[in-house]
Amino acid sequence: MAEWVRTSLGKSVRIFKSSFLQPLLKVCQGYKLQREIVEAALRDDNCKDVKLEDQK
């Protein structure tokens, strides 16, 4: 595998992962966590006024 990483294709894939895929995954995970928090708040009787549209 070390030989593959040294090729230009391997370097391109590594750059693509670090520059695009990893940041995209972080954003998606953050959105999922935020949605879970909002849904938990909606299930709570004390937070019935919270609406999903208010969360951005």
C-alpha positions as CSV (number, residue, x, y, z in Angstrom):
1,M,0.0,0.0,0.0
2,A,2.9,2.4,0.7
3,E,3.8,2.2,-3.0
4,W,0.3,3.1,-4.0
5,V,0.3,6.2,-1.8
6,R,3.5,7.4,-3.6
7,T,1.9,7.5,-7.0
8,S,0.2,10.7,-8.3
9,L,-3.2,9.0,-8.2
10,G,-2.6,8.0,-4.5
11,K,-1.6,11.6,-3.7
12,S,-4.7,12.9,-5.5
13,V,-7.0,10.6,-3.6
14,R,-5.3,11.6,-0.3
15,I,-5.8,15.3,-1.1
16,F,-9.4,14.7,-2.1
17,K,-10.1,12.9,1.1
18,S,-8.5,15.5,3.4
19,S,-9.8,18.5,1.5
20,F,-13.3,17.4,0.6
21,L,-14.6,14.2,2.1
22,Q,-13.5,14.6,5.7
23,P,-15.0,18.2,6.0
24,L,-18.2,17.0,4.3
25,L,-18.5,14.1,6.8
26,K,-18.0,16.5,9.7
27,V,-20.8,18.8,8.4
28,C,-23.2,15.8,7.9
29,Q,-22.4,14.5,11.4
30,G,-23.0,18.0,12.9
31,Y,-26.4,18.2,11.1
32,K,-27.4,14.8,12.3
33,L,-26.5,15.7,15.9
34,Q,-28.3,19.0,15.7
35,R,-31.4,17.3,14.3
36,E,-31.3,14.7,17.2
37,I,-31.1,17.6,19.7
38,V,-34.1,19.4,18.2
39,E,-36.2,16.2,18.0
40,A,-35.4,15.4,21.7
41,A,-36.5,19.0,22.6
42,L,-39.7,18.5,20.7
43,R,-40.4,15.3,22.6
44,D,-39.9,17.2,25.9
45,D,-43.2,18.6,27.3
46,N,-41.5,21.8,28.3
47,C,-40.4,22.6,24.8
48,K,-43.5,22.3,22.7
49,D,-43.1,25.8,21.2
50,V,-39.8,24.8,19.5
51,K,-40.3,24.2,15.7
52,L,-37.9,22.6,13.3
53,E,-38.1,25.6,11.0
54,D,-36.6,27.8,13.7
55,Q,-33.4,25.6,13.7
56,K,-30.9,26.4,11.0
